[in-house]
Each structure stands twice: as C-alpha cells, then as structure tokens.
C-alpha cells in the first residue's frame, strides 16, 4: 500500500467514525481508538485477546546495552558519518575503510549483552508459545541481541553484522570470528586521529566456497539498497496475520519499516507504541 493510499484510507475511516452519530458501542470504540492512549488496562485487554503478536523493534531497544547508533551529534566513526560508509558506492571506492568500520562494530557487539527489553520480548514469545499463541519479532537492528536473548521467530530486515555476502557468488554465511580475517586484527579504532589501514583488497574477508575466493561484504542493507524481497514477503505475511502490533524503541522514520505499524493499524488492529517520546507515527495508530 502506498503512503497516499494509506493516508486516504485512514482519513475516510476517521471521517466515517466522526460524522455518524455514535449510539453503538462499536462506534464509540472507533472514536476512542482513533486517538493515542496510555491506558495500560486497555493494552492488557488487547494483549490477552491476541493470538498472533507482531513486535517491531528499532535502535531504542538496544540503547541500554550500550550499542552505538552513529546517529545525531557526535555520531561519527573517525571523521565519517555512518551514511557515508554504509553504501555500495563507499564499499566500491574503499572496501578497506568500510571493512574497518564494520570490524569495529562487530568487535563492539561481541562484548555487548541483551538488556531487559530483549529478555522480556524473548520471554513473551516463550510463554505465549505454551498457550498456543505466537510472537514474531521484526527488527531493524543488525546487532543480533534479540537472537542472543533467545528470540526464535525473528525477521532481521536490515541483515546482520555477523553475516557476510559474497560479491562474486552471492553466498550468505554466518561468521562470528574475531577478527573476521587476520588483516583486520587490531584495526578499526574510531579515534579521528587514526589513519585508514588501507589494507590490500586481497587481504580483506574472502569467500570460502569452493573455487570462489570472492570479496565478502557485510550482509546488511546499506543506504540506497532495497530490502531482501524474501524477508519483506515474510514481513508482509506476518503483518497481515497479526491481531496486535507492538512497536518498541523505533523512531518510525526509516522506510519502509516506518509503514509497517500504520499498515496494521489501517485494518483496525490495535498498535501499542513503547517509546520514550512521541514519534511521527504515533497519531496514526489506533
């Protein structure tokens, strides 16, 4: 659904609720649910009824674990912003610099642990599965902390720091080695005074599939790249199935993920947003 289609549909729905006299309980519910509410009793009731819950998470979930986001003031690695390094063009120009950046991020993440939010979400999935109910976690994060906390049904829409993809044969593989290749040992420090290592391309991570030896890249979705269509199809299927959507720790400004919860809300499904501040999507939830 396009943004225009969604907006038109929502406005028409609200207009129908607002213009008709509300003598029935159903119509009163429509008026009430069109506004954001912080009534936890309402949330508990919706949660108790839900059979299939979609939980959408972003960087805010991992903040308490000390995961750097490289966003906002001071969010630099050396003298570059993440947006300058996390692109296919940057990798083509200087794969050594990009691999230093991602090596640093991998090494940082290997020292981080899931926090109470990750644990609670994993526990929610575990408990509800015993009741014949299901939970899917759709995350924009690439840190794998949900997986580390024990979440089983996980869709990582932006990929993972601990997976690589071959630029030659396309093979995707998990890789938790530290360092991922000998040449990157001790490299990647974020201090702006440090010079690039300028590693020869042949010393960077290489594909280990038989007879390939192609240059590997991080298996993450970079700026300017589309989401994996297979993962996106899985996400769409889960969003169409869910009867409750929970949004946790995301600013709802990165597309297409920013449209996931409003898409669910547009078909009348409750959406609960757990954030420290209101976001651009808050008023579009039911």
JONORWO-V122884 format. One record per backbone hydrogen bond with DSSP energy under -0.5 kcal/mol. NH is the residue of the N-H (numbers start at 1). CO is the residue of the C=O. E is the energy in kcal/mol with one decimal. If there is no record, write none. Layout:
# JONORWO-V122884
nh:NH co:CO e:E
nh:NH co:CO e:E
This chain:
# JONORWO-V122884
nh:6 co:2 e:-2.7
nh:7 co:3 e:-2.8
nh:8 co:4 e:-2.6
nh:9 co:5 e:-2.6
nh:10 co:6 e:-2.6
nh:11 co:7 e:-2.6
nh:12 co:8 e:-2.4
nh:13 co:9 e:-2.2
nh:14 co:10 e:-2.7
nh:15 co:11 e:-2.6
nh:16 co:12 e:-2.3
nh:17 co:13 e:-1.9
nh:18 co:14 e:-2.6
nh:19 co:15 e:-2.6
nh:20 co:16 e:-1.3
nh:23 co:21 e:-1.0
nh:28 co:24 e:-2.0
nh:29 co:25 e:-2.4
nh:30 co:26 e:-1.8
nh:31 co:27 e:-2.0
nh:32 co:28 e:-2.4
nh:33 co:29 e:-2.8
nh:34 co:30 e:-0.7
nh:35 co:32 e:-1.4
nh:40 co:38 e:-1.0
nh:43 co:39 e:-1.6
nh:44 co:40 e:-2.9
nh:45 co:41 e:-2.1
nh:46 co:42 e:-2.3
nh:47 co:43 e:-3.0
nh:48 co:44 e:-2.5
nh:49 co:45 e:-1.4
nh:50 co:46 e:-1.5
nh:53 co:134 e:-2.7
nh:54 co:244 e:-2.4
nh:55 co:53 e:-0.6
nh:55 co:136 e:-3.1
nh:56 co:54 e:-0.6
nh:56 co:246 e:-2.9
nh:57 co:55 e:-0.5
nh:57 co:138 e:-2.1
nh:58 co:248 e:-1.5
nh:60 co:249 e:-2.5
nh:61 co:58 e:-1.7
nh:61 co:249 e:-0.6
nh:62 co:58 e:-0.5
nh:62 co:59 e:-0.9
nh:63 co:59 e:-0.8
nh:65 co:62 e:-1.3
nh:66 co:63 e:-1.9
nh:67 co:62 e:-1.3
nh:68 co:66 e:-0.6
nh:75 co:72 e:-2.0
nh:76 co:74 e:-2.1
nh:77 co:80 e:-2.9
nh:78 co:76 e:-0.6
nh:78 co:190 e:-1.6
nh:80 co:77 e:-2.5
nh:82 co:70 e:-0.7
nh:82 co:75 e:-0.5
nh:84 co:81 e:-1.7
nh:85 co:81 e:-0.6
nh:85 co:82 e:-1.3
nh:86 co:82 e:-3.1
nh:87 co:85 e:-1.5
nh:88 co:223 e:-0.5
nh:91 co:87 e:-1.8
nh:92 co:88 e:-2.2
nh:93 co:89 e:-2.2
nh:94 co:90 e:-2.7
nh:98 co:94 e:-1.9
nh:99 co:95 e:-2.4
nh:100 co:96 e:-2.2
nh:101 co:97 e:-2.1
nh:102 co:98 e:-2.3
nh:103 co:99 e:-2.6
nh:104 co:100 e:-2.4
nh:105 co:101 e:-1.9
nh:106 co:102 e:-2.6
nh:107 co:103 e:-2.6
nh:108 co:104 e:-2.3
nh:109 co:105 e:-2.5
nh:110 co:106 e:-2.0
nh:111 co:107 e:-0.6
nh:111 co:108 e:-1.3
nh:112 co:109 e:-1.4
nh:119 co:115 e:-2.3
nh:120 co:116 e:-2.5
nh:121 co:117 e:-2.2
nh:122 co:118 e:-2.3
nh:123 co:119 e:-2.6
nh:124 co:120 e:-2.3
nh:125 co:121 e:-2.1
nh:126 co:122 e:-2.2
nh:127 co:123 e:-2.8
nh:128 co:124 e:-2.5
nh:129 co:125 e:-1.8
nh:130 co:126 e:-0.9
nh:130 co:127 e:-0.6
nh:131 co:128 e:-1.2
nh:132 co:129 e:-1.2
nh:133 co:128 e:-2.6
nh:134 co:51 e:-2.7
nh:136 co:53 e:-2.5
nh:137 co:153 e:-2.6
nh:138 co:55 e:-3.2
nh:138 co:136 e:-0.6
nh:139 co:137 e:-0.7
nh:139 co:155 e:-2.4
nh:140 co:57 e:-2.1
nh:148 co:144 e:-2.2
nh:149 co:145 e:-1.8
nh:150 co:146 e:-0.8
nh:150 co:147 e:-0.8
nh:151 co:146 e:-2.3
nh:154 co:152 e:-1.4
nh:155 co:137 e:-3.0
nh:156 co:154 e:-0.6
nh:157 co:139 e:-1.8
nh:157 co:155 e:-1.1
nh:158 co:139 e:-0.6
nh:159 co:156 e:-1.5
nh:160 co:219 e:-2.0
nh:161 co:142 e:-2.7
nh:163 co:160 e:-1.2
nh:164 co:173 e:-2.7
nh:165 co:217 e:-2.6
nh:166 co:171 e:-2.0
nh:167 co:215 e:-2.8
nh:170 co:166 e:-0.9
nh:173 co:164 e:-2.0
nh:175 co:162 e:-2.8
nh:184 co:181 e:-1.4
nh:185 co:182 e:-1.5
nh:187 co:184 e:-2.3
nh:194 co:191 e:-1.8
nh:203 co:200 e:-2.0
nh:204 co:201 e:-1.1
nh:207 co:214 e:-3.0
nh:212 co:209 e:-2.2
nh:213 co:207 e:-0.7
nh:213 co:209 e:-0.6
nh:216 co:205 e:-2.6
nh:217 co:165 e:-2.2
nh:219 co:163 e:-2.8
nh:220 co:218 e:-1.9
nh:221 co:158 e:-1.9
nh:222 co:220 e:-0.8
nh:223 co:86 e:-2.4
nh:225 co:222 e:-2.3
nh:232 co:228 e:-2.7
nh:233 co:229 e:-2.1
nh:234 co:230 e:-1.8
nh:235 co:231 e:-2.4
nh:236 co:232 e:-2.6
nh:237 co:233 e:-2.1
nh:238 co:234 e:-2.3
nh:239 co:235 e:-2.7
nh:240 co:236 e:-2.0
nh:241 co:237 e:-1.2
nh:242 co:238 e:-2.0
nh:243 co:52 e:-2.4
nh:244 co:52 e:-0.9
nh:245 co:270 e:-2.1
nh:246 co:54 e:-2.9
nh:247 co:272 e:-3.3
nh:248 co:56 e:-3.1
nh:248 co:246 e:-0.5
nh:249 co:274 e:-2.1
nh:255 co:253 e:-0.6
nh:258 co:254 e:-1.9
nh:259 co:256 e:-2.2
nh:260 co:257 e:-1.5
nh:261 co:257 e:-0.6
nh:263 co:259 e:-2.0
nh:264 co:260 e:-1.7
nh:265 co:261 e:-2.8
nh:266 co:262 e:-2.1
nh:267 co:264 e:-1.4
nh:268 co:265 e:-2.3
nh:269 co:264 e:-1.4
nh:272 co:245 e:-3.0
nh:273 co:271 e:-0.5
nh:274 co:247 e:-3.7
nh:274 co:272 e:-0.5
nh:275 co:273 e:-0.7
nh:280 co:251 e:-0.7
nh:282 co:279 e:-1.4
nh:284 co:281 e:-2.0
nh:285 co:282 e:-1.5
